[in-house]
Amino acid sequence: MIYKLSLIEVAEKIKKRELSSVEVTKVCLERIEKSDLNAFNHIARENALVSAKNADKMLKKGEFAPLLGVPVAVKDNICTEDMPTTCSSKMMQKYLPPYSATVYKKLKKAGAIIIGKTNMDEFAMGTSNTTSYTGRVLNPIDKSRVPGGSSGGSAAAVGGQLVYAALGTDTGGSIRQPSAFCGVVGFKPTYGVVSRYGIFALGSSFDQAGPITRTVEDNALMLNCISGYDDMDSTSQNIKYPDYLSALKGDVKGLKIGVPKEYYNVDIDEGGRDTANKAIELFKKAGAETVEVSLPDLEASLSVYYILACAEASSNLAMFDGIKYGFRAQNYEDLLDLYVATRTEGFGDEVKRRILFGNYVLSADNYQSYYIKALKARTVIKENYKKAFEKCDIIIGPTSPCTAYKFDSKLSFRCSFMSDIYTSSVNIAGLPAISVPFGKDKEGLPYGLQIIAPPLCEQRIYNAAKFVQDGEA
């Protein structure tokens, strides 16, 4: 069936004209429209079909691009001048950006058919995709469970075989954690490898856009298309970018695998522990060497992340005041009352909580006690990763301490905050990391295996991930 093909497979068939882009796009549109996952906020049916027709015309002329004619989706915090960008918030429901994000332009330049904007936790604040103003997203594997967040719509769309790939954003695990919950591949690149220009910021010093796909090969192809220097982003890495697909040899002989002892001090599912150990044994059998490393600030990193990310979020969201754009309250007495009413009515509970917390740690009374200490702790966390990578090439472990939990279950509160325990420190240090499906629990829910590497070592990660993928198969 067409919708079961990988991104690379369908791209090749379109290139050989064994399938038309219009045919493939119609299949995806039909599946999206029939789906009950609530994975999309906006479906660009007419624009997608026009783009698909143009792709087929290009192929007839002998023109080609890496993603030509392939339907993909983008998260709804990525600016698109031809589609609404809502961040799944009441505050932004009618916003049509005057410009497009660099990653969006790059996907279109690569020939992709942008089929729509995916649902997400409001302003990317959440780990379960239940904070969206447009309703929660369902997990495609078990609809009674969360898909993870904040890029839950993108992960559900790929896992539910509605599109061949999707873009997410990752501030503390928001690509990797939902990818683990939905059984797909999610990659968070090194900070600065993918332009942040045109992406609504949660935590500006943490955020990175990245691809969510069905296979490691598809993921590498997507990163080829969206990475690169952008002079519109002051944090963009001005380097020579490699071909990430070329790294996929799957040979890990001689590779040094770091196993942090602190990973197993966390309250983790027994099955997740066993799955991680199974992956370690798989690497060892292939000739890799395992070494114990230490990340002593693992649990503290979660506190550091929430202090810094909420501080940045409260600052970034200060612009939503009901004056220039976005939602405006109808009933108010004066300017101050307009600010209060607009933000009270326009933001959801989770966003309000994080803004209040961010304002608290940035206040004059608490700035030194919390924010400055968290910045110092961030430096220590970076140094601890640097020391660990002096002993090993990559670090592996679980992506999340649990598999996808049920909506409103007793575990939901604990899991919603603890699910980022393995991922948030990666963003603190600006490192690249991937989540690859590996193993399942007793109920058939997938675990994710996370692979972390030093800065700009994306190729090393992809090669190890390819090995894991082939071993799981």
ZATI-361868 format. One line per field, with one value per residue (C-alpha): x, y, z; residue number from 1; chain. Coordinates in Angstrom, 3 decimals. Example, Ala and Ser with C-alpha at 12.3 -4.5 7.8 and 13.67 -1.06 7.14 Angstrom:
! residues 2
u <- [12.300  13.670];
v <- [-4.500  -1.060];
w <- [7.800  7.140];
i <- [1  2];
ch <- [A  A];
END
This chain:
! residues 473
u <- [0.000  1.194  0.860  3.022  6.081  8.996  9.802  12.792  10.770  7.900  10.316  12.061  8.774  7.672  11.056  10.730  7.118  5.805  3.560  2.393  2.668  -1.040  -1.888  0.277  -0.977  -4.624  -4.001  -2.474  -5.268  -7.923  -6.196  -5.870  -9.516  -10.699  -8.338  -9.608  -6.147  -6.643  -3.061  -3.666  -4.734  -4.851  -5.043  -3.863  -5.830  -6.031  -2.458  -1.139  -2.875  -1.640  1.914  1.572  0.482  3.466  5.778  4.500  5.067  8.645  9.289  8.006  10.565  13.315  13.696  14.224  14.687  15.288  11.703  9.941  6.268  6.362  3.700  5.100  3.775  5.145  4.447  2.075  4.655  6.593  5.637  3.973  2.775  0.288  -1.235  -2.309  0.242  -1.640  0.764  -2.409  -3.415  -6.564  -4.189  -3.128  -6.180  -6.483  -2.811  -1.461  2.285  3.644  6.714  7.762  10.320  13.611  12.935  9.607  11.259  13.927  11.339  9.545  12.842  13.522  10.220  8.128  4.355  3.429  0.109  -0.709  0.169  0.264  -1.343  0.907  0.921  0.035  3.125  5.101  4.509  3.751  4.836  1.534  -0.180  -3.150  -2.687  -3.718  -6.592  -7.767  -8.007  -5.705  -3.935  -4.398  -1.591  -1.862  -0.775  -3.342  -5.858  -6.456  -2.886  -0.985  1.198  3.770  4.577  4.950  5.367  2.660  0.749  3.835  4.741  1.140  0.892  4.037  3.263  -0.324  0.986  -0.820  2.348  5.843  7.657  7.016  8.934  8.818  10.607  12.560  13.160  13.648  12.705  9.678  10.755  12.346  9.777  6.671  8.678  9.397  5.723  4.511  7.174  8.930  12.378  12.879  16.079  17.133  20.175  23.039  21.902  22.342  22.404  18.819  17.714  15.299  14.261  10.468  9.825  7.864  10.267  9.608  13.177  15.388  18.637  17.157  14.875  15.779  13.650  14.192  12.669  10.300  10.235  9.538  13.145  16.655  17.391  14.347  15.466  18.941  17.468  15.180  18.089  20.043  17.206  16.635  20.128  22.545  23.728  21.154  22.243  18.762  19.548  22.384  22.766  23.117  26.283  28.428  30.160  30.478  27.494  27.962  25.702  24.068  22.821  26.396  27.049  24.604  27.044  25.685  29.220  29.856  32.970  35.382  32.801  32.928  29.453  28.980  26.482  25.730  25.357  22.850  20.381  19.422  18.954  15.816  12.374  12.252  10.010  11.662  11.003  12.760  15.791  15.835  15.446  18.389  20.509  19.509  20.686  24.005  24.524  23.677  26.419  28.930  28.256  29.003  32.412  31.589  33.086  30.994  32.333  30.641  30.394  28.920  26.330  26.012  23.592  21.006  18.127  19.159  19.091  15.307  15.128  17.715  15.729  12.416  13.942  15.737  13.128  10.253  12.270  12.859  9.246  7.839  10.029  9.183  5.433  5.412  4.624  1.133  -0.704  -3.756  -2.336  -0.424  -1.739  -3.412  -6.414  -7.801  -10.293  -13.576  -14.376  -11.880  -11.796  -8.313  -4.973  -3.776  -7.100  -6.796  -3.413  -4.758  -8.018  -6.324  -3.661  -6.153  -8.556  -5.993  -3.543  -4.272  -3.513  -0.125  1.122  -0.026  1.764  5.045  4.773  4.131  7.032  9.304  8.358  8.975  12.535  13.326  11.964  14.377  14.010  14.689  16.951  20.202  18.785  17.261  18.062  21.774  22.315  20.585  22.872  25.901  24.495  24.022  27.743  28.476  26.108  27.874  31.240  30.022  28.974  32.347  34.123  31.888  32.680  36.399  35.776  33.232  31.958  28.219  25.958  22.952  20.011  16.212  14.467  11.825  11.424  8.052  6.040  2.973  0.638  -3.150  -4.964  -5.847  -4.151  -2.619  0.801  0.050  1.226  4.499  5.195  4.387  7.229  9.621  9.366  12.014  14.546  16.762  16.222  16.299  20.024  20.771  19.117  20.858  24.188  23.129  23.949  22.498  20.373  18.004  15.221  14.932  12.173  13.677  11.677  8.141  6.488  4.037  1.162  2.966  3.836  7.200  10.236  12.613  16.401  18.197  21.632  23.592  26.869  29.188  28.273  28.112  28.460  25.099  26.676  27.977  24.473  22.848  25.313  24.641  20.892  21.011  22.703  19.987  17.226  18.667  19.143  15.532  14.324];
v <- [0.000  3.497  4.955  2.203  3.078  4.894  8.446  7.310  4.516  6.786  9.497  6.931  5.672  9.229  9.951  6.859  7.915  4.606  6.776  10.337  12.970  13.736  10.081  9.908  13.248  12.240  9.044  11.035  13.611  10.900  9.212  12.512  13.427  10.011  9.932  10.489  11.149  14.956  15.209  18.278  21.843  22.787  20.719  22.523  20.356  22.751  24.037  20.484  19.246  22.255  21.611  17.913  18.735  21.064  18.328  15.921  18.572  19.054  15.309  15.236  17.921  15.846  18.151  16.646  17.487  15.153  15.307  16.122  15.218  13.677  14.793  15.938  18.056  20.799  21.614  24.502  26.782  27.082  30.216  29.602  32.606  30.487  28.720  29.831  29.418  29.002  27.310  25.418  28.458  30.559  33.519  32.719  31.136  33.683  34.489  34.301  35.106  37.664  35.479  31.823  30.059  29.041  25.333  25.636  27.313  24.615  21.828  23.495  24.021  20.287  19.626  18.472  18.778  20.513  18.900  20.753  21.983  19.505  19.824  20.421  21.340  25.025  27.112  23.835  23.687  20.115  16.514  14.824  16.941  17.491  21.271  22.159  24.617  22.486  19.317  16.496  14.265  10.479  7.943  5.973  2.746  2.948  5.784  5.645  6.863  10.119  10.568  12.560  16.198  18.847  17.566  14.943  15.836  15.389  12.063  10.791  11.837  9.875  6.931  6.793  6.693  9.904  11.503  10.250  12.700  15.728  18.515  18.974  21.243  20.096  22.272  19.571  16.368  17.419  15.534  12.490  11.729  11.686  9.741  7.116  6.983  6.669  4.193  6.437  8.000  11.519  13.563  16.682  18.188  20.138  23.607  25.829  23.112  23.903  27.535  28.794  31.792  31.897  29.414  30.645  30.301  28.526  28.647  30.448  28.931  25.397  25.154  23.139  21.980  18.427  15.603  12.836  9.874  6.164  5.112  6.344  6.681  8.931  11.014  11.571  12.634  15.130  16.618  16.946  19.118  21.375  21.858  24.617  28.089  30.875  34.505  35.319  33.293  34.608  31.186  29.301  27.206  28.556  25.274  22.907  20.563  16.862  14.435  12.676  9.789  8.841  7.955  5.061  2.144  0.389  -0.641  -0.042  -2.153  -0.334  2.266  3.221  3.210  5.296  4.002  6.582  4.876  7.553  6.401  3.453  5.450  6.954  5.419  3.584  0.816  -2.566  -3.289  -0.076  -1.101  -4.526  -2.996  -0.641  -3.560  -5.577  -2.724  -2.578  -6.306  -5.871  -3.255  -5.428  -8.440  -6.266  -5.329  -2.124  -1.427  -0.264  2.055  3.406  7.191  9.601  12.345  13.309  16.168  14.085  14.664  18.239  18.943  18.737  21.564  23.576  23.081  24.222  27.306  28.482  27.410  28.985  32.175  32.374  31.436  34.175  36.679  35.358  35.409  38.951  40.222  38.728  41.650  42.080  45.132  44.260  40.834  37.725  37.421  40.507  40.405  42.203  43.422  45.683  49.062  50.415  49.436  47.423  45.619  44.827  43.166  41.119  40.093  39.174  37.003  35.431  34.452  33.772  31.456  27.959  26.790  25.197  28.298  30.504  28.256  28.494  32.250  32.748  30.478  32.221  35.648  34.408  33.213  36.415  38.729  41.006  38.991  35.606  36.334  35.528  32.580  30.732  32.071  32.822  29.539  27.644  29.304  28.220  24.692  24.663  25.218  22.311  20.030  20.915  20.155  16.786  15.788  16.941  14.740  11.783  12.097  11.991  8.319  7.373  8.142  8.024  7.675  5.377  4.825  5.044  8.001  8.038  6.191  4.807  3.981  6.019  6.312  6.559  9.866  10.924  7.866  7.913  7.975  10.964  13.694  11.935  10.819  14.215  15.834  12.888  11.883  14.483  13.252  11.665  14.287  17.771  17.772  17.248  20.587  22.249  21.225  21.874  18.295  16.148  13.112  10.653  8.374  5.057  2.481  -0.478  -3.104  -3.126  -3.473  -6.210  -4.324  -3.953  -0.279  0.806  1.918  4.466  4.145  7.486  7.975  11.124  12.376  15.406  18.601  18.298  14.493  13.854  11.356  9.272  9.149  8.179  5.335  3.923  4.422  2.520  -0.352  -0.332  -0.202  -3.156  -5.099  -4.495  -5.660];
w <- [0.000  -0.899  2.602  4.124  2.039  3.631  2.569  0.499  -1.124  -2.159  -3.346  -5.564  -7.015  -7.769  -9.371  -11.592  -12.286  -10.991  -8.805  -9.383  -6.687  -7.095  -6.479  -3.340  -2.029  -2.461  -0.490  2.382  2.325  2.463  5.396  7.272  6.694  7.890  10.876  14.421  15.890  15.807  14.605  12.404  13.103  9.444  6.244  3.098  0.669  -2.305  -2.006  -1.587  -4.741  -6.753  -5.505  -6.365  -9.925  -10.280  -8.977  -11.623  -14.316  -13.109  -13.337  -16.909  -17.738  -16.125  -13.119  -9.680  -5.994  -2.987  -1.641  -4.894  -4.701  -1.212  1.330  4.678  7.555  9.809  13.445  14.032  15.681  12.403  10.459  7.082  5.085  3.111  6.133  9.632  12.428  15.702  18.160  19.215  21.275  21.461  21.433  17.843  16.202  13.366  12.833  9.261  9.303  6.802  6.206  6.320  8.505  6.914  7.530  5.730  2.742  2.671  2.615  -0.290  -2.119  -1.664  -3.456  -0.492  -0.575  2.696  3.455  6.665  10.167  13.038  16.455  19.472  23.135  23.405  22.597  22.850  26.620  27.608  27.305  26.471  23.761  26.067  26.487  22.926  22.473  19.528  21.629  22.576  20.066  20.305  20.152  16.856  18.572  21.388  21.244  24.989  25.531  25.095  21.995  23.966  23.443  22.564  18.976  19.509  16.364  14.181  15.825  15.592  11.932  11.057  13.362  12.079  8.482  7.547  6.119  5.303  7.570  9.747  11.407  15.161  17.593  20.625  23.697  26.330  24.517  22.477  19.344  20.978  23.680  21.392  18.813  21.474  22.506  18.887  17.722  15.189  14.709  16.069  15.833  17.745  15.962  17.525  18.545  15.494  12.814  11.791  11.556  14.211  12.096  11.851  14.651  17.667  20.573  23.851  25.169  22.671  23.956  23.900  20.848  17.761  14.860  13.664  11.613  12.693  10.303  10.024  9.399  10.182  6.458  5.995  8.952  7.540  4.202  5.935  7.898  4.647  3.371  6.397  7.886  6.929  7.796  7.831  8.165  9.472  12.624  14.783  16.453  13.159  12.760  9.908  8.995  6.067  6.325  5.493  3.655  6.600  4.442  3.586  7.249  7.307  7.249  10.342  11.337  15.054  15.544  17.849  18.833  22.519  24.061  27.197  29.753  32.479  35.858  36.903  34.212  36.378  39.582  38.054  38.672  35.334  33.974  34.426  30.771  29.786  31.817  30.169  26.708  27.245  28.459  25.398  23.156  25.007  24.443  20.765  20.409  22.282  20.052  17.014  18.386  20.212  23.627  26.581  29.266  32.366  32.437  34.933  34.506  38.176  37.540  35.659  38.078  38.812  35.067  35.078  37.645  35.715  32.524  33.998  35.631  32.484  29.924  31.864  32.339  28.587  27.825  30.050  28.234  24.756  25.413  26.819  23.307  23.448  25.026  22.785  21.013  17.836  16.818  18.102  20.397  22.133  25.028  24.343  27.845  29.609  31.328  30.637  29.080  32.075  32.246  28.521  29.125  32.031  30.335  27.048  28.652  31.077  28.310  25.575  27.350  28.648  32.191  31.424  29.634  32.531  35.021  33.137  32.624  36.355  37.267  34.770  36.110  39.645  38.978  37.065  39.746  41.593  44.801  43.173  40.185  42.000  43.954  41.000  37.526  38.046  39.924  37.102  34.541  36.566  36.844  33.054  32.632  34.992  33.058  29.791  31.393  32.684  29.163  27.862  30.438  29.583  25.872  26.636  27.487  24.824  21.331  22.026  25.052  24.925  27.237  27.381  25.798  28.518  31.848  30.684  27.592  26.589  29.579  29.518  29.541  33.093  34.601  38.085  36.415  34.187  36.587  37.495  33.935  32.418  34.367  34.624  30.957  30.079  32.657  29.988  27.289  28.857  29.688  25.980  25.189  28.136  26.597  22.973  21.905  19.102  20.018  18.392  19.608  17.778  18.436  20.255  22.133  23.507  26.895  27.911  26.281  22.975  23.446  22.000  23.957  22.535  22.689  22.867  21.299  22.210  20.726  21.030  19.145  15.334  15.446  13.775  11.370  14.266  15.744  12.459  11.919  15.409  14.958  11.663  13.496  16.198  13.588  11.681  14.938  15.963  12.547];
i <- [1  2  3  4  5  6  7  8  9  10  11  12  13  14  15  16  17  18  19  20  21  22  23  24  25  26  27  28  29  30  31  32  33  34  35  36  37  38  39  40  41  42  43  44  45  46  47  48  49  50  51  52  53  54  55  56  57  58  59  60  61  62  63  64  65  66  67  68  69  70  71  72  73  74  75  76  77  78  79  80  81  82  83  84  85  86  87  88  89  90  91  92  93  94  95  96  97  98  99  100  101  102  103  104  105  106  107  108  109  110  111  112  113  114  115  116  117  118  119  120  121  122  123  124  125  126  127  128  129  130  131  132  133  134  135  136  137  138  139  140  141  142  143  144  145  146  147  148  149  150  151  152  153  154  155  156  157  158  159  160  161  162  163  164  165  166  167  168  169  170  171  172  173  174  175  176  177  178  179  180  181  182  183  184  185  186  187  188  189  190  191  192  193  194  195  196  197  198  199  200  201  202  203  204  205  206  207  208  209  210  211  212  213  214  215  216  217  218  219  220  221  222  223  224  225  226  227  228  229  230  231  232  233  234  235  236  237  238  239  240  241  242  243  244  245  246  247  248  249  250  251  252  253  254  255  256  257  258  259  260  261  262  263  264  265  266  267  268  269  270  271  272  273  274  275  276  277  278  279  280  281  282  283  284  285  286  287  288  289  290  291  292  293  294  295  296  297  298  299  300  301  302  303  304  305  306  307  308  309  310  311  312  313  314  315  316  317  318  319  320  321  322  323  324  325  326  327  328  329  330  331  332  333  334  335  336  337  338  339  340  341  342  343  344  345  346  347  348  349  350  351  352  353  354  355  356  357  358  359  360  361  362  363  364  365  366  367  368  369  370  371  372  373  374  375  376  377  378  379  380  381  382  383  384  385  386  387  388  389  390  391  392  393  394  395  396  397  398  399  400  401  402  403  404  405  406  407  408  409  410  411  412  413  414  415  416  417  418  419  420  421  422  423  424  425  426  427  428  429  430  431  432  433  434  435  436  437  438  439  440  441  442  443  444  445  446  447  448  449  450  451  452  453  454  455  456  457  458  459  460  461  462  463  464  465  466  467  468  469  470  471  472  473];
ch <- [A  A  A  A  A  A  A  A  A  A  A  A  A  A  A  A  A  A  A  A  A  A  A  A  A  A  A  A  A  A  A  A  A  A  A  A  A  A  A  A  A  A  A  A  A  A  A  A  A  A  A  A  A  A  A  A  A  A  A  A  A  A  A  A  A  A  A  A  A  A  A  A  A  A  A  A  A  A  A  A  A  A  A  A  A  A  A  A  A  A  A  A  A  A  A  A  A  A  A  A  A  A  A  A  A  A  A  A  A  A  A  A  A  A  A  A  A  A  A  A  A  A  A  A  A  A  A  A  A  A  A  A  A  A  A  A  A  A  A  A  A  A  A  A  A  A  A  A  A  A  A  A  A  A  A  A  A  A  A  A  A  A  A  A  A  A  A  A  A  A  A  A  A  A  A  A  A  A  A  A  A  A  A  A  A  A  A  A  A  A  A  A  A  A  A  A  A  A  A  A  A  A  A  A  A  A  A  A  A  A  A  A  A  A  A  A  A  A  A  A  A  A  A  A  A  A  A  A  A  A  A  A  A  A  A  A  A  A  A  A  A  A  A  A  A  A  A  A  A  A  A  A  A  A  A  A  A  A  A  A  A  A  A  A  A  A  A  A  A  A  A  A  A  A  A  A  A  A  A  A  A  A  A  A  A  A  A  A  A  A  A  A  A  A  A  A  A  A  A  A  A  A  A  A  A  A  A  A  A  A  A  A  A  A  A  A  A  A  A  A  A  A  A  A  A  A  A  A  A  A  A  A  A  A  A  A  A  A  A  A  A  A  A  A  A  A  A  A  A  A  A  A  A  A  A  A  A  A  A  A  A  A  A  A  A  A  A  A  A  A  A  A  A  A  A  A  A  A  A  A  A  A  A  A  A  A  A  A  A  A  A  A  A  A  A  A  A  A  A  A  A  A  A  A  A  A  A  A  A  A  A  A  A  A  A  A  A  A  A  A  A  A  A  A  A  A  A  A  A  A  A  A  A  A  A  A  A  A  A  A  A  A  A  A  A  A  A  A  A  A  A  A  A  A  A  A  A  A  A  A  A  A  A  A  A  A  A  A  A  A  A  A  A];
END
